[in-house]
Amino acid sequence: EWRLISAPASSTSRLTPGNQVASPRLFLDVLGEYEVELVVYDDLDIESCTSSRLLIKAVTDQGILVQVTWDTPADANKTDDSGADLDLYYRRAQGDWNDSDFTVFWESTDGDWGIPGDPTDNATLELEDNKGPGPEQVSHKNPDPTEIYGVGVHYYDDGGFGLSNAVVEIY
């Protein structure tokens, strides 16, 4: 039996397809520390050995990484196909928020802002969540140190659930 002991506060990670399969998957949805535990039982359903714990640290190798997660208190099931939709925007200072030449967001997922055609200096929307609770994530591996960048969150649709509380983390 696998157990997710701890995860970052804004994480919605869970073991899939379940916690009683030999090799479940755990998507590390936000940066931070995750702790998982394995408990092994014998044929008599008695714990057969000392449980083992593993600490996993999710870190970034990006120059800039921005994540937004959100909690919608009125949404009782945060893992189904309904919920609030917040959108993460990451832009160059001289651009407008919806200008795809200067902003990375749901409609423009890749910003070729450095050397034309060189993907190693692009800003990219890596994660997009349309039905809450996120995360949405933008990475920018080699940002221009002389450039100013902005971060914004747009509350696109409440999905009928009202208020959402957003958390923006910048690494």
C-alpha positions in Angstrom: 0.0 0.0 0.0 1.4 3.4 -1.1 0.6 6.5 0.9 1.2 10.1 0.0 2.2 11.4 3.4 2.8 15.0 2.5 2.9 17.4 -0.4 3.2 21.2 -0.9 0.1 23.0 0.3 -1.1 24.0 -3.2 -0.6 20.5 -4.6 -3.5 18.3 -5.7 -1.3 15.3 -6.5 -2.6 11.8 -5.8 -1.4 8.3 -6.5 -2.9 6.9 -9.8 -4.5 4.6 -10.7 -4.7 3.9 -6.9 -2.6 3.3 -3.9 -2.7 -0.5 -3.9 -1.1 -1.2 -7.2 2.6 -2.3 -7.5 3.7 0.8 -9.4 1.4 3.8 -9.1 2.2 7.1 -10.7 2.6 10.4 -8.8 2.5 13.6 -10.9 4.5 16.3 -9.1 2.2 19.2 -10.0 4.0 21.9 -8.0 7.5 22.5 -6.8 8.3 21.5 -3.3 8.7 18.4 -1.1 6.6 15.3 -1.4 6.8 12.3 1.0 5.5 8.8 0.0 5.4 5.7 2.1 5.3 2.0 1.2 3.7 -0.5 3.6 3.9 -4.2 2.7 1.5 -6.8 4.0 1.7 -10.6 4.0 -1.0 -13.1 3.0 -2.6 -12.7 6.5 -2.9 -9.0 6.0 -0.3 -8.3 8.7 2.3 -5.6 8.1 5.3 -7.7 7.0 8.2 -5.3 7.4 9.0 -1.8 8.5 7.4 0.7 6.2 9.7 2.7 3.9 9.5 6.4 3.2 10.9 8.4 0.4 11.3 12.2 0.3 11.0 13.7 -3.2 12.1 17.3 -3.9 10.6 18.8 -7.0 12.9 21.6 -8.2 13.3 23.5 -11.4 16.2 23.9 -13.8 14.5 26.9 -15.4 15.7 30.5 -15.2 12.2 31.6 -14.3 9.3 29.3 -13.5 5.9 30.7 -12.6 3.0 28.6 -11.3 -0.5 29.5 -10.3 -2.8 27.2 -8.4 -6.2 28.0 -6.9 -8.8 26.9 -4.4 -12.5 27.3 -5.1 -14.2 26.6 -1.8 -17.6 25.9 -3.3 -16.2 23.3 -5.6 -16.6 20.1 -3.6 -14.9 17.8 -6.2 -11.7 19.5 -7.4 -10.6 16.6 -9.6 -13.6 16.3 -11.9 -14.3 18.0 -15.2 -15.9 21.1 -13.8 -14.5 24.0 -11.8 -13.2 27.5 -12.1 -10.8 28.5 -14.8 -7.9 30.9 -14.1 -5.3 31.8 -16.7 -1.7 32.5 -16.2 -0.1 35.3 -18.2 3.7 36.0 -18.6 4.7 38.9 -20.7 7.5 41.2 -21.7 7.2 44.6 -20.3 6.6 46.5 -23.6 3.7 44.2 -24.6 0.0 44.2 -23.9 -1.5 41.3 -21.9 -3.3 39.8 -24.9 -0.6 40.5 -27.5 0.7 37.1 -28.6 4.0 38.7 -29.7 4.8 39.7 -26.1 2.7 37.4 -23.9 2.7 33.7 -23.2 -0.8 32.5 -22.2 -3.5 29.9 -23.2 -3.8 31.3 -26.7 -0.1 31.9 -27.3 1.9 29.1 -25.6 5.4 29.8 -26.8 7.3 33.1 -26.8 10.2 33.2 -29.2 11.7 36.3 -27.6 15.4 35.7 -27.8 17.4 34.5 -30.8 14.8 33.7 -33.5 14.3 30.0 -33.9 16.4 29.1 -30.8 14.0 27.2 -28.4 16.5 27.4 -25.5 15.6 31.0 -24.8 11.8 30.8 -25.3 9.1 31.3 -22.6 6.6 28.4 -22.7 3.2 27.6 -21.2 3.9 24.1 -20.0 0.7 23.4 -18.0 -2.8 24.6 -18.7 -5.8 23.7 -16.5 -9.3 24.7 -17.8 -11.3 23.3 -14.9 -9.4 24.1 -11.7 -7.5 23.9 -9.4 -4.4 24.1 -11.5 -1.5 24.3 -11.8 -0.8 26.4 -14.8 2.9 26.9 -15.4 5.2 29.0 -17.5 8.9 28.4 -17.8 11.6 30.6 -19.2 14.9 28.9 -19.3 17.2 31.7 -20.4 15.5 35.0 -19.8 17.2 38.2 -21.0 18.7 39.8 -17.8 18.1 43.3 -19.2 14.4 42.6 -19.8 11.5 43.2 -17.4 8.8 40.6 -17.3 5.3 40.7 -15.8 3.0 38.0 -14.4 -0.7 38.2 -14.3 -3.7 35.9 -13.6 -7.1 36.3 -15.2 -10.2 34.8 -13.6 -11.7 33.6 -16.8 -14.7 31.7 -15.6 -16.0 30.7 -12.1 -17.7 27.6 -13.5 -20.7 28.4 -11.3 -18.7 28.1 -8.1 -18.0 31.7 -7.3 -14.9 32.9 -5.4 -11.5 31.3 -6.0 -8.3 32.0 -4.0 -5.2 32.0 -6.3 -1.6 31.4 -5.2 1.2 32.6 -7.6 4.6 31.2 -7.0 7.7 32.5 -8.9 10.9 30.6 -8.9 
